[in-house]
């Protein structure tokens, strides 16, 4: 077996053309250099150097070996530089999954700060429903995801709660008077409902809220974007179910009005999900640290 360090000694000797000079460059003794070269020659069963009075010269076989050794050490050096870049966040990538609304209303300022602090890190964002995000975490196509809770327990995933959301029903000017009264789930179900598309955790959550009060609902408008639901509600298309923190400005301006359910809507949580059996990359760990601070 040829040790890697012997190849390093061979490389220096070939470049220097002198065993003593190679030893000085490597801070080892000249006999150590001679020993390493003899070991490689013995292992390969061929002569690599012509010994001369004032140094050494590569044989034809030695010149061929040098080509591969140079490439190998250049590749190793490139690997070490890459590891250093990853360690110091001058390279690498950050892969995050979340819904469009979480990117806009929660993650955007963190991503902007991260990009400015670590411009060498490539930021890759992937949007989707909670089920899609958790699937991508499990297959390691993203480092972590932000998801709406609760979600089904999965032995392969860790979930950490980082914030809570309070949802509400909002409508445009046509619903100003309705906002002054307590409304039953049955009352609200009679309005045109603007909801996220089926299969989303938010859609399941509100359907379960109505079902707990023996009310079945049907959406008039189904969209994949909370921001679009808000815009349609402002235009008077119906009542949208959205997080209150996303419509603070509209409620203050009076372009939207919050309806008051007789039965309170429970608060929901937002969590970070990661793979249980994997250590986060340096880039991902730094961003998670920012989110938790």
VOVEXKOL-853779 format. One record per residue: residue number from 0; x, y, z of N, C-alpha, C in turn. Coordinates in steps of 0.001 Angstrom, whole numbers. Atoms other than C-alpha are relative to their C-alpha. Layout:
% VOVEXKOL-853779
NUM	X	Y	Z	X	Y	Z	X	Y	Z;
...
***
This chain:
% VOVEXKOL-853779
0	846	-1187	0	0	0	0	890	1248	0;
1	-793	-1220	98	1413	3370	-1022	-686	1109	782;
2	576	-1062	-818	863	6115	1534	-81	1301	-780;
3	190	-1284	669	-427	9485	379	1205	914	216;
4	-1130	-878	-299	2473	11247	2088	1210	-347	-868;
5	-1100	368	879	4941	9268	-31	-164	664	-1364;
6	257	-675	1273	3281	10669	-3143	303	1492	109;
7	-311	-1410	-194	3618	14161	-1678	1532	211	-74;
8	-1461	-83	38	7353	13535	-1170	498	-187	-1431;
9	-342	216	1411	7616	12174	-4737	-228	1280	-803;
10	331	-1221	731	5946	15353	-6050	1050	1083	242;
11	-993	-1032	-322	8366	17667	-4220	1368	-353	-584;
12	-1298	424	538	11382	15612	-5275	45	201	-1510;
13	66	-141	1456	10259	15634	-8918	101	1472	-392;
14	-18	-1422	308	9712	19404	-8847	1368	626	305;
15	-1277	-590	-420	12927	20201	-7011	1188	-551	-768;
16	-1118	642	691	15120	17733	-8923	1148	-292	936;
17	-1046	195	-994	17024	17271	-5687	-642	-497	1293;
18	612	593	-1186	16270	15057	-2685	214	854	1242;
19	-289	-841	-1167	17964	17355	-167	-912	1229	13;
20	859	-1180	83	16014	20378	-1410	-1459	-366	312;
21	1368	455	-286	12762	18386	-1294	-186	-200	1494;
22	67	216	-1442	13539	17432	2305	-122	1326	737;
23	66	-1318	-644	14093	21070	3221	-1393	620	-168;
24	1340	-553	252	10774	22089	1633	-1052	-670	884;
25	985	766	-769	8950	19367	3562	328	-59	1495;
26	-451	2	-1396	10846	19899	6836	170	-1425	543;
27	-330	1360	-422	11956	16266	6958	1446	-257	-381;
28	-1396	312	305	15315	14515	6618	117	-558	-1419;
29	-237	526	1344	16885	13547	3303	-184	-1519	-62;
30	249	1446	18	16893	9837	4262	-1487	-349	-53;
31	1445	242	36	13130	10088	4777	-531	136	-1419;
32	395	-183	1393	12735	11365	1222	433	-1223	-816;
33	-508	1169	733	14935	8556	-148	-833	-1241	312;
34	779	1169	-411	12961	5974	1848	-1363	-2	-697;
35	1326	-79	596	9608	7186	532	44	-344	-1488;
36	-117	266	1437	10764	7110	-3076	284	-1469	-261;
37	-299	1429	150	12213	3616	-2663	-1243	-841	227;
38	1216	749	-290	8926	2419	-1196	-984	62	-1177;
39	898	-112	1153	6929	3780	-4156	540	-838	-1160;
40	-600	756	1093	9363	2286	-6656	-167	-1497	225;
41	159	1424	-304	9175	-1061	-4888	-1442	-438	-206;
42	1415	354	116	5380	-1015	-4780	-440	-41	-1461;
43	375	-51	1418	5093	-96	-8479	892	-880	-874;
44	-959	853	717	8034	-2325	-9478	575	703	-1232;
45	-646	-731	1087	9615	366	-11621	790	1178	561;
46	-869	-1077	-423	12266	3033	-11399	-633	1332	-397;
47	648	-1286	233	10988	6605	-11104	999	1133	-192;
48	-1011	-1058	103	14221	8620	-10871	1323	-568	-497;
49	-1405	254	290	17643	8613	-12452	793	765	1051;
50	-834	-674	-992	20170	9370	-9678	1217	594	-700;
51	-1140	-696	586	22749	11937	-10745	859	593	1111;
52	-932	-531	-1003	25697	13536	-9002	-539	1248	686;
53	512	-1243	-574	23863	16822	-8458	-1518	-2	183;
54	1439	37	-214	20324	15603	-8035	-636	-1226	-619;
55	738	1106	603	17684	13395	-9599	-779	514	-1204;
56	785	-335	1189	15786	13303	-12900	-1031	-1099	-208;
57	1075	979	182	12472	11610	-13624	269	-919	-1186;
58	-22	937	1115	12456	8484	-15748	-1260	223	-830;
59	1213	-112	829	9869	8119	-18522	-1230	-377	809;
60	1129	434	-836	7651	6222	-16085	-288	1020	1099;
61	167	-1001	-1051	8270	8818	-13396	-756	1226	-504;
62	695	-1148	579	7096	11586	-15736	-1491	-289	-159;
63	1408	359	146	3871	9713	-16404	-716	14	1358;
64	600	15	-1334	3236	9192	-12701	-201	1418	518;
65	78	-1384	-483	3918	12864	-12006	-1274	691	-488;
66	1216	-612	532	1010	13893	-14261	-1204	-306	892;
67	1129	413	-833	-1442	11936	-12099	121	522	1431;
68	-213	-474	-1369	116	12927	-8798	-301	1494	88;
69	272	-1445	17	-24	16631	-9728	-1506	253	-16;
70	1446	-168	88	-3690	16346	-10690	-682	-376	1316;
71	619	472	-1240	-4507	14423	-7524	162	1011	1122;
72	-220	-969	-1073	-2929	16958	-5186	-685	1334	-304;
73	735	-1215	362	-4450	19842	-7136	-1475	-159	361;
74	1395	266	-341	-7851	18221	-6656	-213	22	1507;
75	86	-24	-1456	-7219	17697	-2951	77	1429	527;
76	-129	-1392	-419	-6132	21318	-2598	-1294	765	-281;
77	1269	-651	333	-9298	22446	-4377	-1082	-407	994;
78	961	473	-992	-11297	20290	-1993	165	689	1342;
79	-266	-686	-1268	-9607	21860	1024	-464	1452	-57;
80	458	-1385	161	-10327	25351	-338	-1520	68	47;
81	1459	44	-23	-13953	24358	-869	-506	-176	1424;
82	403	197	-1389	-14214	23114	2705	181	1271	814;
83	-239	-1259	-698	-12716	26364	3940	-1079	1021	-345;
84	1053	-930	426	-15234	28348	1885	-1322	-335	671;
85	1245	418	-659	-18100	26307	3314	35	357	1480;
86	-144	-277	-1427	-16768	26721	6835	-172	1477	303;
87	24	-1445	-244	-16392	30492	6543	-1122	706	-756;
88	1178	-520	706	-19591	30912	4472	364	971	-1120;
89	-333	-728	1217	-17793	32313	1453	-374	-831	-1223;
90	466	881	1060	-19303	29490	-597	-1108	-883	549;
91	1061	900	-422	-21910	26756	-442	-1370	523	-375;
92	1353	-415	314	-25675	27024	-629	-939	-252	1174;
93	1056	109	-994	-28737	27455	1555	-1278	-369	-737;
94	1197	485	689	-31855	25481	516	-1171	-19	983;
95	1122	-176	-930	-35131	26478	2178	-1309	-239	-726;
96	1335	218	547	-38698	25335	1574	-1052	623	896;
97	1098	-606	-766	-41869	27166	2640	-1102	387	-974;
98	1067	-525	848	-45161	28522	1366	373	1398	-463;
99	-269	-1350	504	-45161	31734	-671	-249	1047	1075;
100	350	-994	-1020	-46840	33592	2191	1023	46	1124;
101	-1028	7	-1050	-44245	32485	4750	1287	647	-500;
102	-1163	-681	564	-41469	33595	2421	-183	1512	70;
103	232	-1431	76	-43054	37011	2004	-152	643	1378;
104	377	-660	-1246	-44414	37713	5476	891	-339	1191;
105	-862	361	-1134	-41830	35978	7673	1465	-123	-385;
106	-1393	324	309	-38680	34769	5947	754	1097	-747;
107	-681	-963	877	-37963	37658	3582	1048	843	714;
108	-1049	-827	-629	-36160	39974	6053	1209	-800	454;
109	-1124	848	-404	-34047	37095	7369	857	-368	-1211;
110	-734	358	1212	-33114	36018	3844	801	1185	-523;
111	-689	-1198	475	-32205	39592	2931	1236	280	847;
112	-1144	-211	-900	-29964	39955	5995	1084	-1037	-249;
113	-949	1096	233	-28340	36568	5349	767	231	-1299;
114	-645	-233	1298	-27650	37429	1694	1040	1104	88;
115	-938	-1119	-125	-25965	40684	2672	1220	-387	832;
116	-1119	413	-848	-23837	39043	5377	870	-1051	-677;
117	-728	1112	622	-22858	36000	3288	-305	-45	-1497;
118	318	-64	1434	-22995	37012	-398	542	-1170	-806;
119	-559	1136	722	-20923	33985	-1379	-849	-1249	71;
120	870	1170	-143	-23631	31549	-284	-1167	125	-975;
121	1112	-3	955	-26113	30652	-3008	-1287	-366	736;
122	1279	242	-674	-29713	30871	-1743	-978	-611	-995;
123	946	709	861	-32167	28373	-3242	-1301	-181	782;
124	1291	41	-679	-35863	28660	-2331	-962	-906	-769;
125	950	947	582	-38577	26082	-2931	-1341	168	693;
126	1301	-228	-633	-42280	26786	-2370	-898	-1230	-144;
127	932	1112	68	-45102	24344	-1718	-850	-103	1241;
128	828	275	-1163	-47678	22979	675	831	-716	1061;
129	-716	649	-1103	-46674	21544	4049	404	-1424	-360;
130	-305	1388	362	-46874	17977	2714	1132	-77	-1009;
131	-1060	-19	1010	-44644	18869	-227	1343	392	609;
132	-1237	-447	-645	-42099	20657	1948	603	-1117	845;
133	-529	1093	-833	-41794	17760	4411	579	-1115	-867;
134	-524	1034	906	-41318	15353	1492	1374	386	-524;
135	-1295	-460	509	-38452	17477	160	1072	-54	1077;
136	-961	131	-1100	-36806	17557	3582	433	-1455	133;
137	-310	1425	-161	-37013	13768	3795	910	-515	-1115;
138	-839	455	1112	-35429	13336	357	1282	823	-133;
139	-1220	-826	-65	-32728	15925	1248	179	929	-1190;
140	-118	-976	1079	-33511	18190	-1696	-9	1427	543;
141	-136	-1286	-691	-33777	21075	817	584	-265	1383;
142	-626	156	-1311	-31964	21689	4106	-1038	-52	1118;
143	1074	-14	-990	-35086	22503	6103	-1204	716	-591;
144	1202	-658	484	-38634	23724	5689	-755	659	1130;
145	928	-613	-941	-41060	26037	7425	-1389	-499	-343;
146	1290	632	257	-44429	24374	7820	-1026	446	1026;
147	1095	-275	-922	-47827	24984	9387	-231	-1234	862;
148	258	1072	-941	-48530	22897	12473	-1460	62	461;
149	-663	1295	-178	-49880	20547	13566	124	-761	-1318;
150	-166	892	1132	-48682	17961	11104	209	-1406	536;
151	-130	1391	-437	-48538	14192	11227	1419	-286	479;
152	-1321	377	-508	-45678	12773	13315	722	-863	-1022;
153	-818	778	933	-42857	11371	11219	1301	-331	707;
154	-1218	389	-726	-39999	9371	12776	1283	488	-651;
155	-1199	-451	714	-37611	10731	10153	234	1501	136;
156	-87	-1462	-36	-38242	14418	10923	-18	540	1423;
157	82	-784	-1229	-37601	16819	13770	-759	1280	-322;
158	775	-1220	185	-39995	19749	14173	163	885	1229;
159	-174	-965	-1088	-39309	22856	16263	-922	1193	-255;
160	909	-1140	134	-42017	25476	16835	774	1303	175;
161	-731	-1271	-103	-40751	29008	16196	-928	1210	134;
162	903	-1137	-106	-43868	31215	16074	-1448	-482	-71;
163	1426	318	85	-47671	31282	16308	-688	975	-939;
164	821	-819	879	-50255	32601	13886	-1439	-29	483;
165	1421	-57	-300	-53776	33773	14604	-747	292	-1300;
166	760	-172	1240	-56103	33302	11653	-1278	792	256;
167	1252	-750	-123	-59206	35352	10945	-749	-15	-1331;
168	808	-184	1200	-62023	35910	8465	-60	1487	-304;
169	51	-1414	373	-61872	39183	6544	-791	177	-1281;
170	746	-336	1204	-64073	40852	3952	157	1475	-311;
171	-119	-1384	426	-64189	44094	2020	-1111	883	553;
172	952	-1001	-483	-66479	47099	2408	-1405	-562	178;
173	1345	582	-92	-69611	45005	1839	-226	-730	1321;
174	117	762	-1253	-68889	43218	5136	245	876	1227;
175	-239	-909	-1120	-68405	46324	7301	-1033	-219	1115;
176	1049	170	-1012	-71763	45862	9055	88	-1368	667;
177	-109	1352	-563	-71224	42111	9530	1101	-73	1048;
178	-1135	25	-919	-67983	42869	11365	-371	499	1390;
179	415	-539	-1304	-69976	44480	14187	-716	-1026	857;
180	779	1001	-732	-71697	41247	15251	781	-1307	140;
181	-531	1354	-113	-70719	37835	16560	-728	-886	-994;
182	578	837	1044	-71273	35310	13809	266	-1470	298;
183	-177	1441	-181	-71835	31580	14103	726	-568	-1208;
184	-644	673	1126	-69983	29122	11905	-981	-153	-1147;
185	1022	117	1034	-73267	28607	10058	-180	1314	-744;
186	115	-1318	636	-73554	32351	9424	1146	230	-985;
187	-1175	-251	841	-70013	32532	8038	-9	-896	-1229;
188	7	941	1132	-70512	29473	5828	-903	462	-1127;
189	921	-487	1035	-73291	31321	3955	632	1078	-879;
190	-703	-992	814	-70845	33966	2723	805	-703	-1095;
191	-950	567	970	-68805	33375	-458	1364	-130	677;
192	-1251	249	-717	-65658	31800	979	1181	-52	-960;
193	-1248	-33	758	-62187	32488	-372	1047	-762	804;
194	-863	886	-783	-59890	29669	738	1195	-485	-810;
195	-1130	656	650	-56539	28112	15	-457	-1331	-586;
196	387	1193	734	-56640	25106	-2290	-36	-1234	889;
197	87	1243	-778	-57579	21631	-988	1367	-665	124;
198	-1270	690	-235	-54735	19630	496	979	808	802;
199	-881	-828	-812	-53071	22593	2185	-360	-169	1471;
200	261	156	-1435	-52716	22441	5969	-983	1067	492;
201	920	-1074	-390	-54555	25775	6255	-1430	-357	-377;
202	1349	408	427	-57514	24431	4270	-533	-1097	912;
203	455	1065	-902	-57693	21293	6417	-360	561	1365;
204	224	-587	-1316	-57495	23407	9568	-1371	674	79;
205	1280	-717	-64	-60481	25617	8722	-1174	-937	-262;
206	1061	981	214	-62512	22698	7405	-303	-748	1294;
207	193	683	-1281	-61958	20946	10751	-689	911	1011;
208	652	-953	-908	-63005	24114	12603	-1494	57	-258;
209	1415	15	351	-66293	24215	10740	-634	-1343	344;
210	548	1338	-239	-66794	20436	10998	-265	-233	1482;
211	200	151	-1442	-66402	20605	14798	-1290	662	458;
212	1265	-669	-312	-69498	22816	14711	-1123	-490	-913;
213	980	657	868	-71361	20468	12359	-377	837	-1213;
214	216	-819	1195	-70986	22809	9403	924	-480	-1110;
215	-784	370	1177	-69847	21714	5952	119	1216	-905;
216	-210	-1200	818	-68334	24386	3737	385	-353	-1427;
217	-406	119	1392	-67756	24882	46	603	1329	-414;
218	-688	-1233	379	-65281	27407	-1290	-526	518	-1334;
219	370	-632	1267	-66344	29871	-3962	1241	270	-838;
220	-1276	-241	686	-62758	30737	-4819	1091	-761	745;
221	-1112	762	-562	-59807	28396	-4250	1277	433	-701;
222	-1262	-472	563	-56291	29741	-4740	1175	-572	782;
223	-1198	499	-668	-52740	28736	-3870	790	1083	692;
224	-724	-1134	-570	-51756	32189	-2608	-882	774	963;
225	733	-802	-973	-52899	33947	560	-68	1451	-450;
226	8	-1384	475	-51920	37283	-969	-1096	227	-1032;
227	1093	-125	970	-54346	36654	-3833	-1356	-52	690;
228	1247	39	-762	-57080	35723	-1367	-294	1375	605;
229	157	-1329	-603	-56507	39056	369	-467	1007	-1043;
230	375	-941	1053	-56763	40963	-2914	-1437	-210	-451;
231	1379	278	394	-60001	39220	-3900	-976	443	1087;
232	860	-451	-1099	-61448	39941	-461	-144	1522	-25;
233	46	-1467	66	-60563	43643	-804	-923	467	-1125;
234	844	-369	1136	-62382	43706	-4147	-1464	-376	209;
235	1383	314	-301	-65529	42310	-2539	-497	-1346	-484;
236	415	1298	503	-65531	38749	-3876	-523	-929	1093;
237	477	834	-1083	-66242	37282	-453	849	143	1242;
238	-708	-3	-1275	-64738	36401	2917	1197	-940	-96;
239	-1225	794	84	-61134	35174	3045	440	-434	1382;
240	-570	524	-1247	-59544	33020	5734	1508	145	-101;
241	-1431	-329	98	-56048	34418	6342	576	277	1381;
242	-617	-400	-1268	-53532	35036	9158	-192	1502	225;
243	261	-1409	-297	-54341	38320	10893	1243	860	-216;
244	-1227	-787	134	-50696	39435	10871	289	385	-1444;
245	-223	-298	1410	-50802	39412	7059	-869	1156	-489;
246	940	-1032	448	-53632	41992	6910	-98	1151	1003;
247	9	-1073	-1002	-52714	44391	9730	-192	1361	-673;
248	89	-1287	703	-52282	47278	7267	-1400	219	-559;
249	1321	-123	606	-55563	46609	5456	-1085	219	1049;
250	978	-186	-1075	-57510	46355	8718	92	1414	564;
251	-192	-1356	-522	-56006	49628	9934	-530	1044	-980;
252	452	-945	1020	-56817	51375	6655	-1499	-84	-262;
253	1429	171	241	-60350	49999	6563	-344	-588	-1347;
254	295	655	1274	-59968	48250	3206	-459	-1438	206;
255	523	1302	-403	-60704	44980	5015	-598	131	1390;
256	657	0	-1300	-62927	44233	7987	-10	-1424	540;
257	-83	1329	-604	-62497	41334	10407	-1347	-415	578;
258	1224	561	-546	-65521	39173	11128	315	-675	1334;
259	-226	526	-1347	-65994	37960	14707	-777	-1298	193;
260	690	1282	-221	-66776	34237	15042	-412	-151	1467;
261	457	239	-1372	-68822	33273	18108	917	-1005	693;
262	-960	978	-533	-66452	30332	18565	1390	405	-477;
263	-1334	-492	348	-62832	31474	18677	762	-985	-895;
264	-873	821	848	-60409	30212	16053	1301	-236	758;
265	-1250	257	-744	-57484	28477	17806	1212	533	-755;
266	-1263	-427	614	-54025	29881	17193	713	-1218	-564;
267	-808	1068	595	-51728	27812	14986	1475	335	160;
268	-1445	-190	-131	-47983	27327	15083	692	-217	-1336;
269	-891	211	1140	-45262	27551	12474	1250	-693	538;
270	-1164	744	-472	-42415	25080	12802	1064	-164	-1069;
271	-1116	337	889	-39034	24304	11290	165	-1505	26;
272	-186	1442	67	-38646	20737	10092	1321	-341	-681;
273	-1286	461	524	-35306	19008	9484	36	-1521	60;
274	-165	1453	-81	-34172	15440	8901	707	-368	1290;
275	-510	387	-1306	-33514	13713	12187	1384	-613	-77;
276	-1254	747	89	-30566	11655	10931	1107	770	-722;
277	-1002	-763	734	-28661	14480	9240	405	1253	762;
278	-511	-1228	-595	-26462	17283	10520	-131	1127	-1016;
279	179	-1133	904	-27253	20688	9036	1346	476	-539;
280	-1203	-609	565	-24706	22229	6689	326	1266	781;
281	-399	-1227	-698	-22755	25206	8021	-908	1154	-420;
282	855	-1078	505	-24823	27516	5796	-1392	-71	602;
283	1345	165	-554	-28128	26075	7006	-12	244	1504;
284	-68	-181	-1455	-27045	26028	10651	57	1479	360;
285	-94	-1435	-274	-26159	29729	10507	-1346	689	-201;
286	1304	-610	230	-29549	30615	9035	-1000	-409	1086;
287	877	454	-1077	-31391	28500	11609	306	751	1304;
288	-403	-776	-1174	-29418	30312	14293	-606	1398	-46;
289	604	-1317	165	-30660	33633	12880	-1481	-41	299;
290	1443	109	-221	-34275	32429	12934	-332	-167	1474;
291	271	312	-1413	-33993	31275	16552	400	1110	947;
292	-498	-1054	-885	-32311	34416	17896	-1050	1078	256;
***
